[in-house]
Amino acid sequence: WLHRRMPRANHAVLYGWPDGEDQSRALEQALRTTRLERVVLLLEKPEEAGWADGPGTIRIRKKSLAGLWWFLRARYVFFSHPCFVRRFPADVVSVNCWHGMPIKKIGAMIENDEPIRCTHTLATSPFWGDIMRRTIMRLGGDILAIGLPRNDRLFTPDRETLAKLSLDPGRKLVLWLPTYRTSRRGLPRADGIDYGNVFGMPDIDPEPLNDWLEQHQAVMMVKPHPMAAIGNPQAWPFLKIIDDAWLRDHAVSLYELLGASSVLITDISSAVIDYLLLDRPVIHAFPDLAEYRISRGFTVEPIEDYFAGAVVRCQAELIAALTEEIGGRDPHAGRRRKLRGLSHEHQDAGATARLLAAIGL
Protein backbone atom coordinates (compact mmCIF):
# COMPACT_ATOMS: atom_id res chain seq x y z
CA TRP A 1 0.00 0.00 0.00
CA LEU A 2 2.77 2.43 0.94
CA HIS A 3 4.80 1.54 -2.13
CA ARG A 4 1.88 2.21 -4.47
CA ARG A 5 1.22 5.65 -2.99
CA MET A 6 4.78 6.85 -2.56
CA PRO A 7 5.73 9.72 -4.93
CA ARG A 8 8.43 8.71 -7.40
CA ALA A 9 11.78 10.45 -7.51
CA ASN A 10 14.07 10.56 -10.51
CA HIS A 11 16.54 7.95 -9.32
CA ALA A 12 17.33 4.28 -9.90
CA VAL A 13 17.99 1.61 -7.30
CA LEU A 14 20.32 -1.30 -8.05
CA TYR A 15 19.76 -4.38 -5.88
CA GLY A 16 22.27 -7.13 -6.62
CA TRP A 17 24.07 -9.88 -4.78
CA PRO A 18 26.83 -10.38 -3.88
CA ASP A 19 28.15 -6.84 -3.49
CA GLY A 20 30.15 -5.88 -6.54
CA GLU A 21 28.50 -8.36 -8.91
CA ASP A 22 28.76 -7.50 -12.58
CA GLN A 23 25.10 -6.74 -13.32
CA SER A 24 25.21 -3.82 -10.90
CA ARG A 25 28.63 -2.70 -12.06
CA ALA A 26 27.62 -2.58 -15.71
CA LEU A 27 24.35 -0.80 -14.95
CA GLU A 28 25.88 1.74 -12.56
CA GLN A 29 28.46 2.72 -15.12
CA ALA A 30 25.90 3.08 -17.92
CA LEU A 31 23.35 4.98 -15.81
CA ARG A 32 25.89 7.74 -15.09
CA THR A 33 25.21 9.22 -18.53
CA THR A 34 21.40 9.25 -18.29
CA ARG A 35 19.03 11.95 -17.03
CA LEU A 36 18.72 10.31 -13.62
CA GLU A 37 19.51 12.49 -10.62
CA ARG A 38 20.83 9.61 -8.53
CA VAL A 39 21.91 6.00 -8.82
CA VAL A 40 21.50 4.15 -5.52
CA LEU A 41 23.45 0.96 -4.85
CA LEU A 42 21.85 -1.13 -2.11
CA LEU A 43 24.67 -3.20 -0.62
CA GLU A 44 25.23 -5.49 2.34
CA LYS A 45 28.52 -3.75 3.15
CA PRO A 46 28.51 -0.32 1.48
CA GLU A 47 31.70 0.67 3.26
CA GLU A 48 33.76 -1.87 1.30
CA ALA A 49 34.95 -0.33 -1.94
CA GLY A 50 34.67 -2.62 -4.94
CA TRP A 51 34.96 -0.10 -7.75
CA ALA A 52 34.86 3.66 -8.24
CA ASP A 53 31.31 5.05 -8.31
CA GLY A 54 30.06 7.80 -10.59
CA PRO A 55 29.50 11.30 -9.18
CA GLY A 56 25.74 10.78 -8.90
CA THR A 57 25.98 7.35 -7.22
CA ILE A 58 25.45 6.71 -3.52
CA ARG A 59 25.80 3.52 -1.48
CA ILE A 60 23.19 2.55 1.11
CA ARG A 61 22.96 -0.50 3.35
CA LYS A 62 20.26 -2.92 2.17
CA LYS A 63 18.76 -3.76 5.54
CA SER A 64 18.18 -0.21 6.71
CA LEU A 65 15.41 2.36 6.84
CA ALA A 66 17.41 4.53 4.46
CA GLY A 67 17.66 1.65 2.00
CA LEU A 68 13.92 1.05 2.17
CA TRP A 69 13.23 4.80 1.77
CA TRP A 70 15.30 5.07 -1.41
CA PHE A 71 13.76 1.85 -2.74
CA LEU A 72 10.14 2.91 -2.19
CA ARG A 73 10.64 6.24 -3.96
CA ALA A 74 12.63 4.96 -6.96
CA ARG A 75 11.27 5.46 -10.45
CA TYR A 76 13.56 2.66 -11.69
CA VAL A 77 14.56 -0.56 -9.91
CA PHE A 78 17.00 -3.11 -11.29
CA PHE A 79 17.34 -6.33 -9.29
CA SER A 80 19.14 -9.65 -9.69
CA HIS A 81 17.55 -11.34 -6.64
CA PRO A 82 14.18 -10.98 -4.87
CA CYS A 83 14.28 -7.73 -2.91
CA PHE A 84 11.77 -5.86 -0.71
CA VAL A 85 8.65 -6.71 -2.74
CA ARG A 86 7.35 -9.39 -5.09
CA ARG A 87 4.92 -7.09 -6.90
CA PHE A 88 5.97 -3.67 -8.12
CA PRO A 89 3.53 -0.78 -8.67
CA ALA A 90 2.68 -0.11 -12.29
CA ASP A 91 4.42 3.30 -12.28
CA VAL A 92 7.80 1.80 -11.31
CA VAL A 93 10.01 0.62 -14.16
CA SER A 94 11.13 -2.64 -12.55
CA VAL A 95 13.68 -4.81 -14.34
CA ASN A 96 14.44 -8.37 -13.27
CA CYS A 97 18.03 -8.91 -14.39
CA TRP A 98 18.19 -12.20 -12.47
CA HIS A 99 21.60 -13.86 -12.13
CA GLY A 100 21.90 -15.90 -15.28
CA MET A 101 19.80 -18.14 -17.45
CA PRO A 102 18.46 -21.05 -15.35
CA ILE A 103 19.87 -24.39 -16.47
CA LYS A 104 18.92 -25.99 -13.17
CA LYS A 105 15.35 -25.79 -11.90
CA ILE A 106 14.41 -22.66 -9.97
CA GLY A 107 11.31 -20.84 -8.76
CA ALA A 108 8.02 -22.40 -9.78
CA MET A 109 9.72 -25.58 -10.99
CA ILE A 110 10.96 -26.60 -7.53
CA GLU A 111 9.51 -24.49 -4.73
CA ASN A 112 6.35 -22.92 -6.18
CA ASP A 113 7.69 -19.48 -5.23
CA GLU A 114 5.35 -16.54 -5.51
CA PRO A 115 6.04 -15.05 -8.95
CA ILE A 116 7.76 -11.67 -9.27
CA ARG A 117 5.49 -9.10 -10.91
CA CYS A 118 7.63 -6.50 -12.65
CA THR A 119 7.60 -4.58 -15.91
CA HIS A 120 10.54 -6.33 -17.60
CA THR A 121 12.58 -9.52 -17.26
CA LEU A 122 15.84 -9.99 -19.12
CA ALA A 123 16.88 -13.02 -21.13
CA THR A 124 19.68 -13.78 -23.54
CA SER A 125 17.42 -15.24 -26.25
CA PRO A 126 13.77 -16.15 -26.89
CA PHE A 127 14.63 -19.75 -25.97
CA TRP A 128 15.77 -18.76 -22.46
CA GLY A 129 13.08 -16.07 -22.26
CA ASP A 130 10.42 -18.76 -22.41
CA ILE A 131 12.10 -20.65 -19.58
CA MET A 132 12.38 -17.47 -17.50
CA ARG A 133 8.67 -16.86 -17.88
CA ARG A 134 7.81 -20.40 -16.79
CA THR A 135 10.14 -20.40 -13.80
CA ILE A 136 10.09 -16.99 -12.12
CA MET A 137 7.83 -14.59 -14.02
CA ARG A 138 4.30 -15.81 -14.60
CA LEU A 139 2.33 -12.60 -14.10
CA GLY A 140 2.51 -9.92 -16.82
CA GLY A 141 5.53 -7.92 -17.83
CA ASP A 142 7.73 -8.11 -20.91
CA ILE A 143 10.56 -10.51 -21.62
CA LEU A 144 13.43 -8.57 -23.17
CA ALA A 145 15.67 -11.01 -25.07
CA ILE A 146 18.45 -8.44 -25.32
CA GLY A 147 21.18 -10.03 -23.18
CA LEU A 148 22.46 -9.43 -19.67
CA PRO A 149 24.41 -6.29 -18.64
CA ARG A 150 27.05 -8.40 -16.92
CA ASN A 151 27.92 -10.07 -20.22
CA ASP A 152 29.16 -6.77 -21.65
CA ARG A 153 32.00 -7.02 -19.16
CA LEU A 154 33.20 -10.29 -20.69
CA PHE A 155 34.66 -8.17 -23.47
CA THR A 156 37.00 -6.20 -21.20
CA PRO A 157 40.47 -6.41 -22.82
CA ASP A 158 42.31 -9.45 -21.47
CA ARG A 159 45.56 -7.54 -20.99
CA GLU A 160 43.92 -5.12 -18.52
CA THR A 161 42.67 -7.94 -16.29
CA LEU A 162 45.87 -9.97 -16.48
CA ALA A 163 47.93 -6.87 -15.62
CA LYS A 164 45.83 -6.21 -12.50
CA LEU A 165 46.49 -9.75 -11.33
CA SER A 166 50.17 -9.73 -12.32
CA LEU A 167 49.60 -12.87 -14.39
CA ASP A 168 52.02 -13.93 -17.07
CA PRO A 169 50.21 -13.33 -20.41
CA GLY A 170 52.13 -16.29 -21.80
CA ARG A 171 50.23 -18.67 -19.53
CA LYS A 172 46.66 -19.65 -20.27
CA LEU A 173 44.13 -18.86 -17.54
CA VAL A 174 41.71 -21.66 -16.64
CA LEU A 175 38.75 -20.55 -14.52
CA TRP A 176 36.80 -23.13 -12.51
CA LEU A 177 33.34 -22.11 -11.23
CA PRO A 178 31.77 -24.99 -9.28
CA THR A 179 28.25 -24.40 -8.01
CA TYR A 180 27.06 -25.28 -4.51
CA ARG A 181 25.59 -28.54 -3.26
CA THR A 182 24.63 -27.45 0.26
CA SER A 183 23.42 -23.84 0.47
CA ARG A 184 24.85 -21.66 3.24
CA ARG A 185 22.24 -18.90 3.08
CA GLY A 186 18.67 -18.34 1.90
CA LEU A 187 16.48 -21.40 1.54
CA PRO A 188 18.30 -24.51 2.78
CA ARG A 189 19.03 -26.91 -0.08
CA ALA A 190 21.05 -30.05 -0.57
CA ASP A 191 21.45 -31.07 -4.21
CA GLY A 192 23.44 -33.89 -5.72
CA ILE A 193 26.44 -35.08 -3.69
CA ASP A 194 28.46 -32.76 -1.47
CA TYR A 195 32.05 -34.03 -1.72
CA GLY A 196 33.22 -31.70 1.05
CA ASN A 197 35.77 -29.76 -0.99
CA VAL A 198 35.79 -26.56 -3.03
CA PHE A 199 36.17 -28.40 -6.35
CA GLY A 200 32.97 -30.40 -6.06
CA MET A 201 34.77 -33.56 -7.18
CA PRO A 202 35.67 -36.67 -5.16
CA ASP A 203 39.35 -37.17 -5.97
CA ILE A 204 41.00 -33.82 -6.73
CA ASP A 205 44.61 -33.72 -5.51
CA PRO A 206 45.90 -30.12 -5.76
CA GLU A 207 49.60 -30.97 -5.87
CA PRO A 208 49.66 -33.04 -9.09
CA LEU A 209 47.10 -30.69 -10.63
CA ASN A 210 49.42 -27.78 -9.86
CA ASP A 211 52.32 -29.72 -11.42
CA TRP A 212 50.30 -30.33 -14.59
CA LEU A 213 49.47 -26.62 -14.83
CA GLU A 214 53.14 -25.70 -14.51
CA GLN A 215 54.15 -28.15 -17.23
CA HIS A 216 51.45 -26.94 -19.63
CA GLN A 217 52.02 -23.20 -19.21
CA ALA A 218 48.68 -22.59 -17.49
CA VAL A 219 47.33 -21.15 -14.26
CA MET A 220 43.99 -22.14 -12.71
CA MET A 221 41.71 -20.11 -10.48
CA VAL A 222 38.86 -21.83 -8.65
CA LYS A 223 36.02 -19.63 -7.38
CA PRO A 224 33.27 -21.51 -5.57
CA HIS A 225 29.71 -20.21 -5.61
CA PRO A 226 29.06 -17.48 -2.99
CA MET A 227 26.43 -19.73 -1.38
CA ALA A 228 29.11 -22.35 -0.68
CA ALA A 229 31.36 -22.05 2.36
CA ILE A 230 35.05 -22.42 1.45
CA GLY A 231 36.99 -21.14 4.46
CA ASN A 232 40.17 -19.19 3.77
CA PRO A 233 41.35 -18.92 0.15
CA GLN A 234 44.28 -21.19 -0.65
CA ALA A 235 47.02 -21.00 -3.24
CA TRP A 236 49.67 -23.14 -4.90
CA PRO A 237 52.07 -21.61 -7.43
CA PHE A 238 49.75 -22.25 -10.38
CA LEU A 239 46.47 -23.13 -8.65
CA LYS A 240 44.55 -20.57 -6.59
CA ILE A 241 41.29 -20.81 -4.62
CA ILE A 242 39.68 -17.36 -4.61
CA ASP A 243 36.50 -15.69 -3.35
CA ASP A 244 34.66 -12.38 -3.72
CA ALA A 245 36.92 -10.67 -1.17
CA TRP A 246 39.97 -11.75 -3.20
CA LEU A 247 38.46 -10.27 -6.35
CA ARG A 248 37.65 -7.04 -4.53
CA ASP A 249 41.18 -6.78 -3.14
CA HIS A 250 42.57 -7.14 -6.67
CA ALA A 251 40.08 -4.64 -8.18
CA VAL A 252 38.79 -7.27 -10.63
CA SER A 253 35.24 -8.48 -11.12
CA LEU A 254 34.23 -12.07 -11.81
CA TYR A 255 33.18 -11.36 -15.39
CA GLU A 256 36.39 -9.50 -16.15
CA LEU A 257 38.23 -12.58 -14.91
CA LEU A 258 35.94 -14.84 -16.93
CA GLY A 259 36.58 -12.74 -20.03
CA ALA A 260 40.35 -13.14 -19.61
CA SER A 261 40.20 -16.93 -19.30
CA SER A 262 41.00 -19.42 -22.05
CA VAL A 263 38.94 -22.33 -20.67
CA LEU A 264 35.94 -22.49 -18.33
CA ILE A 265 35.34 -25.45 -16.03
CA THR A 266 31.97 -25.72 -14.30
CA ASP A 267 29.20 -28.17 -13.60
CA ILE A 268 25.89 -26.39 -14.15
CA SER A 269 26.62 -22.70 -13.51
CA SER A 270 24.62 -20.23 -15.60
CA ALA A 271 28.00 -18.65 -16.43
CA VAL A 272 28.42 -21.35 -19.08
CA ILE A 273 25.58 -19.77 -21.10
CA ASP A 274 27.28 -16.38 -20.86
CA TYR A 275 30.68 -17.84 -21.75
CA LEU A 276 29.32 -19.08 -25.06
CA LEU A 277 29.59 -15.49 -26.27
CA LEU A 278 33.38 -15.81 -26.24
CA ASP A 279 33.39 -19.09 -28.21
CA ARG A 280 36.03 -20.63 -25.95
CA PRO A 281 36.26 -24.20 -24.61
CA VAL A 282 34.07 -25.40 -21.73
CA ILE A 283 34.55 -28.49 -19.56
CA HIS A 284 31.71 -29.74 -17.35
CA ALA A 285 33.09 -31.21 -14.10
CA PHE A 286 29.94 -33.07 -13.03
CA PRO A 287 30.63 -36.34 -11.16
CA ASP A 288 27.17 -36.38 -9.54
CA LEU A 289 25.15 -35.68 -12.69
CA ALA A 290 22.73 -38.57 -12.10
CA GLU A 291 22.15 -37.64 -8.46
CA TYR A 292 21.72 -33.94 -9.29
CA ARG A 293 19.14 -34.77 -11.93
CA ILE A 294 17.06 -36.57 -9.28
CA SER A 295 17.45 -34.08 -6.42
CA ARG A 296 17.35 -30.73 -8.28
CA GLY A 297 16.68 -31.38 -11.92
CA PHE A 298 17.12 -29.25 -15.03
CA THR A 299 14.98 -26.84 -17.01
CA VAL A 300 15.98 -28.56 -20.27
CA GLU A 301 16.21 -32.27 -20.98
CA PRO A 302 18.02 -34.31 -21.94
CA ILE A 303 20.60 -32.07 -20.30
CA GLU A 304 23.39 -33.85 -22.18
CA ASP A 305 22.20 -32.09 -25.35
CA TYR A 306 22.90 -28.71 -23.74
CA PHE A 307 26.43 -29.31 -22.48
CA ALA A 308 28.98 -27.14 -24.28
CA GLY A 309 31.95 -29.47 -23.84
CA ALA A 310 33.28 -32.67 -22.31
CA VAL A 311 31.68 -34.03 -19.12
CA VAL A 312 34.30 -35.28 -16.63
CA ARG A 313 33.85 -37.14 -13.36
CA CYS A 314 37.36 -37.46 -11.87
CA GLN A 315 40.76 -35.81 -11.94
CA ALA A 316 42.14 -38.11 -14.64
CA GLU A 317 39.26 -37.26 -16.99
CA LEU A 318 39.61 -33.56 -16.15
CA ILE A 319 43.31 -33.52 -17.01
CA ALA A 320 42.67 -35.44 -20.23
CA ALA A 321 40.05 -32.88 -21.29
CA LEU A 322 42.28 -29.97 -20.30
CA THR A 323 45.15 -31.44 -22.28
CA GLU A 324 42.99 -31.44 -25.40
CA GLU A 325 41.73 -27.89 -24.89
CA ILE A 326 45.04 -26.33 -23.82
CA GLY A 327 46.69 -28.10 -26.74
CA GLY A 328 44.27 -26.41 -29.15
CA ARG A 329 42.26 -29.41 -30.37
CA ASP A 330 38.88 -27.97 -29.27
CA PRO A 331 36.83 -31.09 -30.21
CA HIS A 332 33.49 -29.59 -29.08
CA ALA A 333 33.62 -26.34 -31.06
CA GLY A 334 30.71 -27.26 -33.33
CA ARG A 335 28.37 -28.16 -30.47
CA ARG A 336 29.37 -25.00 -28.60
CA ARG A 337 28.61 -22.72 -31.53
CA LYS A 338 25.22 -24.34 -32.08
CA LEU A 339 24.36 -23.66 -28.43
CA ARG A 340 25.59 -20.08 -28.78
CA GLY A 341 23.12 -19.49 -31.60
CA LEU A 342 20.30 -20.93 -29.49
CA SER A 343 21.28 -19.03 -26.34
CA HIS A 344 22.16 -15.55 -27.61
CA GLU A 345 19.96 -13.37 -29.78
CA HIS A 346 22.79 -10.80 -29.74
CA GLN A 347 26.46 -11.76 -29.62
CA ASP A 348 28.11 -8.46 -28.71
CA ALA A 349 28.82 -6.14 -25.78
CA GLY A 350 25.65 -4.06 -26.23
CA ALA A 351 23.19 -5.57 -23.73
CA THR A 352 23.25 -2.63 -21.31
CA ALA A 353 22.74 -0.08 -24.06
CA ARG A 354 19.81 -2.07 -25.47
CA LEU A 355 18.22 -2.25 -22.01
CA LEU A 356 18.44 1.50 -21.41
CA ALA A 357 17.00 2.17 -24.89
CA ALA A 358 14.12 -0.26 -24.25
CA ILE A 359 13.08 1.55 -21.05
CA GLY A 360 13.60 5.07 -22.38
CA LEU A 361 16.77 6.02 -20.54
Disulfide bonds with the S-S distance in Angstrom:
none
